[in-house]
Amino acid sequence: SLNTVNFITRLSALCLRKNKMQHRHQSNRRPAVPLGSRILTDPSKVFEHNMWDHMQWSQEEEENAKKKAAENSLVKVQSEDQDKYEREAKILPEKRRQEFKTEKISSEHTKINNGNSFSLKNGMFEEGEKYWKKNYGVGSTVQGYIYNESQAKALTDNPQGKNCGEELGKVESFPGCDATYRILEVGCGAGNSVFPILKVLCNTPGTFLYCCDFASGAVELVKSHSSYNSAWCSAFVHDVCDDALPYPFPDEILDVILLVFVLSTIHPDRMQGVVNRLAKLLKPGGMLLFRDYGRYDTAQLRFKKGHCLSENFYVRGDGTRVYFFAKDEVSNMFNLAGLTEVQNLVDRRLQVNRKKKVKMQRVWIQSKFQKPLLSLHNPEETTKRHP
């Protein structure tokens, strides 16, 4: 348990350092400020920084956004083309495949810049620090993975004296079998998040990272990196939409799942099934961390007519698809999977191009959902308790 807390503390510190570097890169005019605290109070200074936090939309801005989304949704992609995009969803666009082929495997993968996924995946939790400490008291960590001592124990208990097979459904062996704290990153790509996390894991006994992607080229790139070590990481190819495809580990063993800018690429009709399956992988008390595109984000409003597949679901020019979520539907989806909402926020920011004097309203959904320590959502268990 102590090792786990130490690991989370170190990982949190790493994330905070990276975010400070990001803000320093964005602006040289003022000292770096914590994520979430850069508030635009004087509209005349809007172009002094690249990003402003916690933006409040006026009624006019809200109505204009709804109008643009309605306009670009008038012409839908033809059904035969929709079928094609569904069939080819697992295949990377040619341009991206070539990038995987030609990309050099070097320490560059561990560098953090404005656009990579690591900053997105970890910066989102800094703002929740006060929320966690206020609601869960002493023992809370900066990113809320472990929020008090008793629940930290519940998250990490996995007696080492017993055979791993006995503890986990009589499975004799699997990657990370001996670990006491396990993380899964869904949609790891080329590993921009993987390697900074591994840098912490390699010095933290009892921790293990799983990472998967449907693109075999991406997984191969991760596995061939000099920092990859099967002693504390397992990268594997996986299609999260295939319910019949087994994971390389048993259910109910994960402490944390990172699901960041992945669900939006999946057809809306299949999202619930994906979330249901991932929920089964969490141990009681485990946490799923979610971040994705929010309704009326600039990216949604920029689509031209003829790119809309269905309501709030679009196809880009390279053939990849993207969905834009509302907060309530995210909450409903994870609740239906048996997870309890811990945090579910609409993250509105103003991104600006200071050179071109362009303003862009960015909208993301950031959420944390926990698997109950008692699976009250399980009908069979409920029946046993209330015959």
N, C-alpha and C positions, 0 to 999 in steps of 0.2 A: 504494500500500500504506500509506504514511504517513497519507494522508487517511482511509483506512478505519479505521485504528487510532484516529485522533483522533476520528472519528465515534462509534465504539463507546465510547470513554472518556467522551465527552460524554453520550451516551445513558445510559450506566450511572450517571453522576453525577446526571442528571435523575431517573432512577428512584429512586435512593437518597433524593434530596431529597423526592420525593413520598411515599415510604414513611414518612419521618420526620414529615412533616406529618400523615399518616394516624394514626400512633400518638399524636401530640400531641393530635389531635382526640378520640381514643378515651378518653384519660385525662388529667386535669389534676393528678393526685395525685403523679405521678412523672415524671422526665425521660423523653424518648423513648428507646426501646431498639431495637437492630437487630432486624429481622424474624428470627424463629427462636430468639431468646435469652430470651424471656420464659417461664420454666419455673415451673410450680406446685409448690412444695416444701412449702407449708403449706396444707392443704385448708381451714383456717378463713379464709384470705384469698382464696378463690376469686372473690368478688364485688368485689374491688378493681380489676379490669381487665375489659375487654370480651372479651379473647382471650388464651388461653394456648397456647404452642407445644409441639410434640413430646410429645403426650399418650400415655401407655401405658395400654392398656385392660386391665382385670382379666379373668380368665377368665369371671367372671359377666357382665360387660358385653358381652363378645364373644358369649356364648351367648344373652343376652337380645336382642341385635341380630339374630342369625340367626333367632331365634324370631319376632320381629316381622316380618321380611322374609318368612318362610315363611307367616305368617298372612295378610299382605296380598296374597300371591300366589295364595291358594287359589282365588279367583274371578277368572277371566280375562275380559277384554273380548270380546264376541261377535265372530265372524269378520267379519261384514258391517260392523261398526263399525270394526274394525281396518283393513279396506280403505279405509274413508272417511278415517281419520286419515292413511293413507299417501298417498292422493290429495291431501289438503288440506295436506300437510306444508309445501308451498311457500307457502302462503297465511297471512299473519299474522292472528292473531285480530282481530276487529273493534275491540276496545278498543285494541290496539296500532296498528292502522292509523290510528285517529283521533288517537292520540298523534303519529304522524308528520305528519299533516295540520296539527295545531294547534301543534306545537312550534316555538318561535321560533328562528331561526338567529342565534346570537350567540356571544360569547366564552365563554358558559357551557359550551360543549362542551369547552373546554380545561381546565376546572376539575376538580380531582381530589377525590373524596369517598370515603367508606367503601365504597360499593356499586358503583362503576363498574368497567369491565373493565380499565382501564389499570393500576390497582393490582394486580389479580389477575394480569395477564399479566406484569408486571415484578417484582413482589415475590417471585415464586416462584424467581427465579434468584439472589437475594442469598445464600440459604443455601448455594448450591453453590460459592461463592467459594473456600473452603478446600480443597474437594475438587479443584477444577481446578488450583489452584496446587501442591498436593501431588503430583498425578499427572502434570501436564504442565509444571511448572517455570516459569522466567522467561518473561515475555511473556504470561502469562495475564491476561485482563481480568476484571473483577469479575463479569460475568455469563456468562463462558465462551463468548462468540461466537467469539473468536479466542484460541487458547490457547498458541501458540508462533510464533516468527517464520517458520519454514519452512512451517508449515501456513497461516499468515496469507497468505503469498505464494501458496500454491496456491489459496486461496480467492478471491484478488482478481486474479490474472493474467488480463488481457483486453487484449491489445496494442491500443493506440489507433491505431497506424500502419496497421492493416488495415481494410478496409471492413467495416462491421458485418455485412453480409450474408455475407461470406466466413467470418467467425468463427462464425456461428450458423445453419448449415444454409441458407445462401444466401437468407435472409429479408432483403428489401431494407430494410425499416424497420418499427419497432414502438415503442411507448412505452417509454422507458428504454433504447433501443438503445445509447446512448453511455455508459451508466453502467458503473462497474466493481464496484459493490456493490449488490445488489438484495434487497429484502425483500418478502415477500407475507404479508399478514394475511388469513386466511380467516375470514369471518363478521365483518366490520368494524362492523356495526350502524350507529348514527348517528355514529360516529367518535370515541368517547371515547378510544381509543388512538391513532387516526390523527393527530390534531392536535398532541398533545405530541411525537410522533415527528417530524412534519413540521417542527416548530419547530427541531429539531436538523438535519434534513436540508437545510433551505433554506440553511444556512451551511456545508454540507459537500459540496464538489464531488465528483462521481463516484458519488453515492448516489441511489437511487431506491426509492420505495415503491409497491407494488401493493396494492390492498385490494379485496375483493369481498364481496358478500352476495347471497343469492337474492332479497331484498326490494328491489324497485326504488325504493320510497319511501325506504329507508335510504340507498341509493347516491345518489339525487338530493339528499338532505339533505347528504351529505358534499361532493358536487360544488358545491353552492351556497354552501358556507361561505366566508367571506372569506379564510381561510388556505389554501384549496385552490388549488394551482397545478399545471398539467399539466407544468410543467418538471421537477418532481421527484416527482409522484404521478399514479397512474392508478387511478381507482375504476371498477369495472365490475360489472354484474349477472352472476352465475354460479351455476349449480347444480352443486355438486361431485359429486353423484350421477350426473350425466349424462356418462358416459365419452366420448361422441361430441362433446360440446360443446368446441370449441377454446378455449384461453386466448389472450389478446391478445399473447402472446410465445412464443418457442420453448421447447422442453424444455431442461433442464440449464443454466439460466442463473441460478437463484436461490441466494443465499448463506444466507438464513434464511427459514423458513416458521413463522409463528405459527399454531398450531392449538389454540385455547383455548376450552373450553366450546362446541365446535361438533360434534365427533364424537358426543357423547352424544345429540344430537337426531336422529341418523340411524338407520334400522332396522339392527339388528345384522347382517342378511344382506348389507347393502350397505357396511358399514364397510371391509372389506378392500379392496374395489375403489377406494374413495375414497383410502385410504392409499397403495395402489399407484400411483394416478395422480399424487398429490402428490409421491411419491418421484421420479418421472420428471422433475419440474420442477427438482429440486435439481442443482446442479453437483457434481462429485466433491469431497468435502470439505465440502459444504454441510450445514447443521444444521436439523433440525425440532424446534421447541420445543412441547411438548404439556402441557396441563393440563386436567383434567376431573374429574367427580364420581367418588369412590371408593366401593367396596362398603360398605354399611351406614352411609352418611352420614345425618345426621338427616333430610334431605329424602326419602330412600328410606323410612325407617321411619315417616314421618308419613302416607304414602299409606293411604287407606282401601281396603277390599275392593272389587273391581270396577274398579279403575284399572290393573291389571296387564295388559300386552299379552303379554308373554312373560317368561321368567326375567330378572329385574333390569332390565326395560324397562317403563316406565309412561307413562301419559298424564295430563297435568295437567287442571285444570278448564277452562282456556282452549283446550284442544285441542293444545297443544304436547307433545312427547314427550321423555323423558329416560331415558338408560341409565346404570347405575352400574358402573364398571369395577373389575376386580381387577388387581393389578400384573402378574401373570404373563400374562394375556391381552393386555394392552397390549404387553408385550415381544414376545410371539409374533407379534402383528399387524404390528408395525413390522419385525421381523426377516424375516418372510415377504415384506415389500416391498423387502428388500435393504438395510435400514438397520441400522447397528451401534449397540447400546445404549451410551450414554455415562453416562446417569444415569436411574434409574427408581425413584422413591421414593413411599411412602405418606405423605402429609402429614396427620397427625392433629392436630387442634387442638380446644380446648374454647372454645366461644363462649358467653358468658353475657349474660343480660339482667339488669343490676344492679337495675333498678327492680322487675321482676316476680320476681326471684330464680329465673330459669329457666336451666338448663344444657343446652347442645346440643353433642353430639359431631359435629364436622365432619370429613369425610374427603375428601381430594382425591388424585389421582394427578398427580405432576409428573415430567416426563421430558424427556430430550434424546436425540435419535437422529441419527446422522451418516451421510451417504452416503459409502461408502468411496472413497478416491482412485482405487482400481482396482475396477471393478464386477465383483467375483468372483461375484456372484449371477447374472450374466447368462450363461445356458447357452451362447449363441453364442460369447461371448468365451472362456468356459472351454474350449470345444471347440477354438478356434483355438490356445489355449496348450497343450492336451493332446489332440492328434489321436489 
